[in-house]
Amino acid sequence: MSKFPDLKNPIHFIATLGGIGKIPIAPGTWGSVFAFLVFIYISHYVDMLIVVILSIPFSIWICEKASI
């Protein structure tokens, strides 16, 4: 398996957040910054409990598909 997944595959694109998860320096930090910005934006429009309930099964599914 290559170190960098094919981002033309939509599953890998979503799982790595468009490649942010593959940045060589502090990928988790950049992913957290992006997630925080999304949180700030979404929190004005949607109840966060709904977002959490919907995002957990989606995240599990996406990670499972990307690992195959």
N, C-alpha and C positions, 0 to 999 in steps of 0.2 A: 504494500500500500504506500502511495506517495505521501510525503509530508504535507503537501498542500492539496486539499480536495478540489475537484473540478467545480468551480463556482457557476458553470453553465447549468449544472444540475440544480433545480430549484430546492431540493431537499438540503443539499450542502450549503447553498446560498443562505437559506433561512437558519440552518443550524449554526453557522458561523457568523450570523448577523451581517451578511454581505462581505465576509472576509475579515471583519473586525476581530474575530476570535483567533485569527491566524497572524496578527501583527506580532513581530518578534519581540518587541519591547512592551511589557506590561499589558498583554491582551485582556486579562481580567479587569484591569483598571479601565481601559477604554470601553469594554463592554458595560461596565458599571456606570460610566459617565453617560453612555447612550441610554441605558435603562432608566437612569435618573431623569434625563431630559424627557423621555417618553412618559414617565410617571408624572412629572410636573404638568405636561400637556393634557394627559388623559384625566388626571384627578379633577379637573375643572368640569368634566362632562359626564363621567361615569363613576358609579360607586365602586370603590376599589375591591370590595369583596367579590363582586361579579367578575372583575378582571382576574383575580386570583383563581377563582373557581374554574373559569374557562381556560386560563393559561396553563395550569398544571397538566391536565390531560393532553393538551396540544403539545406542550414541551416534551412530555414523555414519549409521545408518538413520533415527533420529529427527531429526537435523539436516537430512538430505536431504529428508525429508517436510515439515518445518516451513518450508523455504525455498521450497517450491513455491507 
